[in-house]
Amino acid sequence: MSPFDTIVYEKDGPLALVRLARPAAVNAFSVRMRDELWEVLTAVRDDPDVRGLALEGEGRGFCAGADLSEFGTAPSQAIARRVRFERDVFGLLLSLPVPTLAAVHGPCLGSGVELAAACDVRLAADDATFGLPETGWGLIAAAGGTQLLPRIVGQGRALETLLTGRRFSADEALAMGLAHRIVPRAALAAEARAWLSRIVAAPAPALAAAKRAVNELADLPLAEGLAGEARLARLLGAGGPLR
């Protein structure tokens, strides 16, 4: 029996397999899911046997976005804000030192796009549809969407996507760089595991260093980025901690 109500967590050798499991709600991102995903990602971070993580959705879609039925149910906005910062699931996912992969099928909207964008690699099933509809509700994509999307697809495409809130296909996601590969829906889970297995065949310190070099240095001036890259390379070659 899974100890969680909204998440299924399994390990397959060095791979952590995390599945969003609210299929009746197309895995809408609820407070309970946030708390359980925080527990799972913390366990992944602290488990030395985990070399990579795959994130997928159960049922007919990856994630339909935030659970709108919960809006306004927090005891106060101050409490809601404090809990969110204490349990920053998206920040935790971004900070994991192991490679992460999102396997997206069906609807992937709002928070679903932000979860996928926080992963290193994104595979899309041929039935996947994407969208960030928050502006239509008087909101913004505030779980990383306005910051991650421009870094992945470029500022122009990100603005068009965020401002219109329109849905787009897996083919368009591939063309803009949001998806790395399109695979048949029936093959998605197997392809995700195969991709992640190939990635984690490389030495873990090298993978962690590559992630740090891109995530922490890419926005610096070139000279500073190159200096940071050289420092990480020296630490990696010396076999010491990557600090």
RAMOPE-V313676 format. One record per residue. N is the residue number from 1. RES is the residue in one small letter. D_CENTER is the distance of its C-alpha to the mean C-alpha in whole Angstrom. Layout:
BEGIN
N:RES:D_CENTER
N:RES:D_CENTER
END
This chain:
BEGIN
1:m:26
2:s:22
3:p:22
4:f:20
5:d:20
6:t:17
7:i:15
8:v:16
9:y:16
10:e:17
11:k:18
12:d:19
13:g:21
14:p:19
15:l:16
16:a:14
17:l:13
18:v:11
19:r:12
20:l:12
21:a:16
22:r:17
23:p:19
24:a:22
25:a:19
26:v:17
27:n:14
28:a:15
29:f:13
30:s:16
31:v:17
32:r:18
33:m:14
34:r:13
35:d:16
36:e:15
37:l:12
38:w:13
39:e:15
40:v:14
41:l:11
42:t:14
43:a:16
44:v:14
45:r:14
46:d:18
47:d:19
48:p:20
49:d:20
50:v:17
51:r:16
52:g:13
53:l:10
54:a:9
55:l:7
56:e:10
57:g:12
58:e:16
59:g:19
60:r:19
61:g:15
62:f:11
63:c:11
64:a:14
65:g:13
66:a:15
67:d:18
68:l:20
69:s:23
70:e:22
71:f:23
72:g:25
73:t:26
74:a:25
75:p:28
76:s:28
77:q:26
78:a:26
79:i:25
80:a:22
81:r:21
82:r:22
83:v:20
84:r:17
85:f:17
86:e:18
87:r:15
88:d:12
89:v:10
90:f:7
91:g:9
92:l:10
93:l:6
94:l:7
95:s:10
96:l:10
97:p:13
98:v:12
99:p:11
100:t:7
101:l:7
102:a:6
103:a:10
104:v:10
105:h:14
106:g:16
107:p:15
108:c:12
109:l:13
110:g:12
111:s:10
112:g:8
113:v:8
114:e:6
115:l:4
116:a:4
117:a:5
118:a:3
119:c:3
120:d:7
121:v:9
122:r:8
123:l:11
124:a:13
125:a:16
126:d:19
127:d:19
128:a:16
129:t:16
130:f:14
131:g:15
132:l:15
133:p:18
134:e:18
135:t:21
136:g:23
137:w:23
138:g:24
139:l:21
140:i:18
141:a:14
142:a:14
143:a:11
144:g:10
145:g:11
146:t:14
147:q:13
148:l:10
149:l:12
150:p:15
151:r:14
152:i:12
153:v:15
154:g:18
155:q:19
156:g:22
157:r:19
158:a:17
159:l:20
160:e:21
161:t:18
162:l:18
163:l:22
164:t:22
165:g:20
166:r:21
167:r:19
168:f:19
169:s:19
170:a:17
171:d:19
172:e:19
173:a:15
174:l:16
175:a:19
176:m:17
177:g:15
178:l:12
179:a:12
180:h:13
181:r:16
182:i:17
183:v:18
184:p:21
185:r:19
186:a:21
187:a:20
188:l:16
189:a:16
190:a:19
191:e:17
192:a:14
193:r:16
194:a:18
195:w:16
196:l:14
197:s:18
198:r:19
199:i:17
200:v:17
201:a:21
202:a:21
203:p:22
204:a:19
205:p:21
206:a:21
207:l:17
208:a:16
209:a:19
210:a:17
211:k:14
212:r:16
213:a:18
214:v:16
215:n:14
216:e:17
217:l:19
218:a:19
219:d:20
220:l:23
221:p:26
222:l:27
223:a:29
224:e:27
225:g:24
226:l:27
227:a:28
228:g:25
229:e:24
230:a:28
231:r:27
232:l:24
233:a:26
234:r:29
235:l:27
236:l:26
237:g:29
238:a:31
239:g:29
240:g:28
241:p:25
242:l:23
243:r:24
END
